[in-house]
Amino acid sequence: MKQGTLYIVSTPIGNLEDITLRALRILKEVDSIAAEDTRHTKILLDRYDIHKPLISYYSFNKLQKKDKIIALLEEGKKIALVSDAGTPGISDPGAVLIKSAIEKNITITAIPGPAALIMALVISGKPTNKFIFEGFLSNKSAKRRKQLEKLKDEKRTIIIYESCHRITKLLGDIADVMDDREIALARELTKKFEETKRAKASVLLRHFSDTKPRGEFIVII
Ligand code: SAM
């Protein structure tokens, strides 16, 4: 029996115009779309008049839904995987499905597009020739500080994801553990309140102690 294809489709990280013509064509052609947050993805699909069945695939149901999606692919269905923002598989549940599809020898195709970490890196002004991506550090303070200790002597540019709820804690730890060095902080990339600040971690910490941090953050060290 003919196997299906899993399309890893990159979608916007904020601005709905940031989607490729090929991504839109694939989303129109597939049998269904596996999405991290179906309500969120529906906003994008409505904007481009795409009407496809959505399968909710998020962190807490990923193991159970993964088997269902793999079964559909084995039946010959074409399925697109999208995340809430950017490239599926980067700091989101997508990686588990992709690994499983590889194990089952299912054809996988990636449709390139935005990835928040790359945008943050190029806009930061830090060296781009060598960099490492750490994703989200631990939400436990002691563990996070240990992770930063290990990164202290790293020569490559370091990229870290963080939410608005924990950004001040992360900035405080960077100031303490990493000699309060000059970092870049990218916030709400491609969105209305997009901004990138370049300053010492302690200065950024002071700023966000006065101004409530909102939105999504990327720290570049
Ligand atoms: N798969 C996504 C990608 O391609 O980068 C990342 C998903 S991860 C669950 C979400 C994190 O990505 C956020 O907490 C933030 O650190 C970063 N992020 C996503 N969109 C962003 C944006 N527009 N501006 C700044 N950071 C963003």
Boltz pocket constraint, residues with backbone or C-beta under 6 A from the ligand:
constraints:
  - pocket:
      binder: B
      contacts: [[A, 13], [A, 14], [A, 83], [A, 85], [A, 86], [A, 87], [A, 88], [A, 89], [A, 90], [A, 91], [A, 92], [A, 114], [A, 115], [A, 116], [A, 117], [A, 160], [A, 161], [A, 162], [A, 163], [A, 186], [A, 187], [A, 188], [A, 189], [A, 190], [A, 191], [A, 216], [A, 217], [A, 218]]
      max_distance: 6.0
